[in-house]
Amino acid sequence: MDTTKLWKRFLKYGDESSYSAIYNSHIDKLYSYGLHLGFHSEECKDAIQDVFYKLYLSSESLSRVNNITAFLFRSLKNRLIDISRKNSRMQSIELINQSFSIDVTILDDIIDAENAALLKSKVEELLNSLTSQQREAVYLRYMHELDYNEISELLNINPDSARKLMFRAMKKLREQTANHYSKAQIMFIISLITSI
């Protein structure tokens, strides 16, 4: 059953199996997202538990939430920001944007160890040339397959801005690779970036 149907069943009937299915289908994605935002493992786990606890208790007031996936990502990000403020580790949301990174360890499984380090370095260099918001958008789009509306909600921008952000990020990646690599290498690198 898809997430939307599970969400509607949970809202309408309080169906705990639907709630569990939503939890199980999102836990790994949310945990990965929290880590990529720069938070520690325990903070991510605590924040995810807080989000789902609040979801369970407040389900009646969440009937207007249509997209549970986007809601969970946004709730997790907000909860992590609250935790970081409470712990006085970060003073502003801008620090979170600066710390967003994408770890490119999947490449180690794709190519041999010698070439992996070089290619990983090149891909990380390309990703680091993007703004923090562009990196986060690329991550959400290609790692979690969120659509532009969901990305726009998470980044607090409108859907057209999310499209432009992704377009500019991919254009920048293509431009940077065009000067150094053959067309085949460019397509390979972009496919690696988008499959991360």
Secondary structure, DSSP 8 states (H G I E B T S, - for coil): --HHHHHHHHHHH--HHHHHHHHHHHHHHHHHHHHHTT--HHHHHHHHHHHHHHHHHTGGGGTT---HHHHHHHHHHHHHHHHHHHTTS-SSHHHHHHH-----TTHHHHS-HHHHHHHHHHHHHHHHTS-HHHHHHHHHHHHS---HHHHHHHHTS-HHHHHHHHHHHHHHHHHHHHTTS-HHHHHHHHHHHHH-
